[in-house]
Amino acid sequence: MSALAPVARKVEAGERLTEADALALFGSDDLLALGELASLANGRQNGERVFFNVNRHINPTNICVNRCRFCAFSRTVGEPGAYAFSAEEVLARAAEAEAAGATELHLVGGLHPELTLAWYAELLAALRAAHPRLHLKGFTAVEIDHLARLAGESPQAVLETLAGVGLGSLPGGGAEILAEETRHRICPEKISGARWLEIVETAHRLGLRSNATMLYGHVESRKDRVEHLRLLRALQDRTGGFQAFIPLAFQPRHSELARGAATTGCDDLKTLAVGRLYLDNFAHVKAYWVMLGEKIAQVSLHFGVDDLDGTVVEEKIAHDAGATSREALSREDLEALIREAGKVPVERDTLYRPVGGGR
Amino acid sequence: MTGGGRLTRDDALALLRDEPLLALGRKADAVRQRLHPGGMVTFVVDRNINYTNVCVCQCRFCAFYRPPGHAEGYVLAREAIFAKIRELVAQGGTQVLMQGGLHPDLPIEWFESLFRAMKAEFPGVQNHSLSPAEIVHLAGVSGITVDECLGRLQTAGLDSVPGGGAEVLVDEVRREISPNKIGWQAWARVMEAAHRRGMPTTATLMFGATETDRELVEHLFRVRDLQDRTGGFTAFIPWTFQPSRTELGRTLGVRPAGAVRYLRVLALARLVLDNVANLQASWVTQGEKVAQVALRFGANDLGGTMLEENVVAATGVSFQLPQGRILELIRDAGFWAAQRTTTYRVVREFPAAPSGGGARVG
């Protein structure tokens, strides 16, 4: 505890942590102290409430012009296993989702060389027409950049077009590690960290909220993680557009970037806790159970986490990488996990408004 | 703990129900640190050998057994058992845990002859075998007393007895989940008899099926009371009921106990069992992530590498944990690792690495 005492005093006083503080937290083995501090910070914002939503992931295509080394999902055109849903296939999944009580569609896919902005705009318009109550959360900054290139337009124009036909918010993917040197090692073809931040900032300025992810547990250093957090916090200071921070545990099993080992439980909890403590301007920290597993996701509710993500239903990206979690959790599963942890489950919509008056 | 006094059942119940998770963890961590100063976390290189899956007991939480006469029933031949032990020895293993169903036709002579041959062939391997239910059954099949049965097995080479089959040591619960298995007092009598003969044992707890909080606490106190009399328990090992593919899972429709419940019970066990030196984390039921975190909730041991495990795997829950990964997990949690024997004698120390998170120190 002694090594953490100066940081603890800041947290108790509600003072902002420095990058050196974040590094000290990552370097500490006092897991329970980290949990206590993160719980203190989380409790101030969220009390005992833990959010989840009923959502459905739709990954419209796994065809991708990038070849990120940590990814086991992407395929080239014509490669065995490559797929691209038709608009009808996406709409059928959306109908299933709404029938199952979903409030959100999470649309994220590969950078397909032929699926243009016009195609996606038409898709969103059809989704909105058929399901006006489903919030459409889709397109990482990386996909926005890709659509902009294909269309010869600016990211801002792409975002405006998509928002105009129903896009409600952006997920947080594609951030990976924003520290450029490490980013270049793990995903050399992907847009730079600076470009990711620029597009997200543009989205926020247009009134589109987003999340922010961080892919950890591969080759990055602790300094890389802290640099990533620093860039997110600085952007959030400018825009306030981020809703949740979502650390994503690297899944080594089927990835080219095999460090060999999955993240450890202690590292998962630490990373969530440090995120909660350093990102004082984020309202929410989410444990993405698909990658962490249900068990650590549940324990993390005592390490600063206030959001267990959603029911998900059909997840391909993490499972192609070897995630062994289930593909879907029911509303009852999520509520039971939260209650057993001694917390109060709150079903939310994408924008963190309570849904349904406790069905 | 509370002013040095021992916890009462009411104290324990209050802790289990009301103490915040991290506060409970802190208390347990402090006890762990007092009992095991220096940050050593141990593991044993072992192999479970399930000599038969034929079982007359038919516990409702079990997915492993086959009733007598079933086409999938088996009894391992001695050659097959020895081949497994040879593999274990080649990997530096020190412990064989032979456990099986309650086979109606295997008499004590079968075990005596097997154990004698094992000791002759593998003198360096600890024979840590047969749960109390098997010993009571074997005594019955052979028409001898439990104590005589234990004595003959010990003479033949049985070194220690694992603590399986304890489930919850409350007969109301046992009647519901394992109606044909020995009652709690019979379990305790076998353990006490083993301890009196100088054979150490462990004690387990399987929770998360139908027991109440109070019954769970009662289990801990029954183990503590017995330990006060004999001092023969080397370790306590709580794990969770795995409902899938079991009759109990089908009829109860219970959700498996979650990781938070597991950590709470583990920490409580550390606090109540002030007279049991070691507490094992169960990666077999919890997975490596929670087992690692458990090292901050009172556990000081990661159990066995388990070259082979069949009983939990039969429920569809199957984790694997090679030794290299055990070392990584221990270091990553801020401890240093040592390989131990069944009786917690250190056979190999692994030097401490710089404390680490998952990330490279940059």
Interface residues (C-beta under 8 A of the other chain):
Chain A: F26 G27 D29 L31 L32 G35 E36 S39 Y216 G217 V219 E220 S221 R222 K223 D224 R225 A261 T263 T264 G265 C266 D267 D268 L269 K270 T271 L292 G293 E294 K295 I296 Q298 V299 L301 H302 D333 A336 L337 E340 A341 G342
Chain B: P20 L21 L22 G25 R26 D29 R255 A257 G258 A259 V260 R261 L263 Q286 G287 E288 K289 V290 A291 Q292 V293 R296 R325 E328 L329 D332 A333 G334 S355 G357 G358 A359 R360 V361 G362
